[in-house]
Amino acid sequence: MKSMPKNNNSKNNPKVSLGKKTDAGYKYSSRINFSEDLSTQITKLMQEKKAKDNLELRIDQLKGIAKRYANKEKNLDYYFEIGKFLSFLDDKIFQNIRPYSVYRRIAEEISEILPHIQEADVTSKHLDVMYKMGKIGKKDIHKAVWDQWYEILKFKDLSGDKKLLSKVISECRTGASGPTLREKIKKLIKK
């Protein structure tokens, strides 16, 4: 999951989840409860509306990327391109939006983004891997196979530490994957 900086003033910057698209239209996650602080609730509602509107534009663009790739299953180039595009999550408008609510919306609205995966929660996990993969340099993407990247990117800050990432990629060349690779990564992080 994307790490978000801790905010001691959560009243002014509440975390917001995006709602769902329904047959009747968009159903907001944020609700007005008159027994709670109204200004905080209005702030959350405005944040959700801005993010929802922006995400609708992004979803159309994501559909275009998805159409360009016939083979999406464990395709590192596809995952990297989607991940680079998902960097919009770093924009100020999405700063207080829960990333997995964005991933869920993408999974619900773009079935062709990962057509081989039927469960929205699994698709959301793959979208998070894509997002993190987009932070890796293009030249490094093919130095490990998809299963290895899936394990590597479970460590949320690893993609930002180029020196440590280089050591992990060296471990991948030995053929390590799955639990073995996870244990090696844990040891490298402790050093």
Summary of the structure (lengths in Angstrom):
residues: 191
radius of gyration: 18.3
end to end distance: 23.7
largest distance: 59.8
contacts: 529
relative contact order: 0.11
helix: 60%
strand: 4%
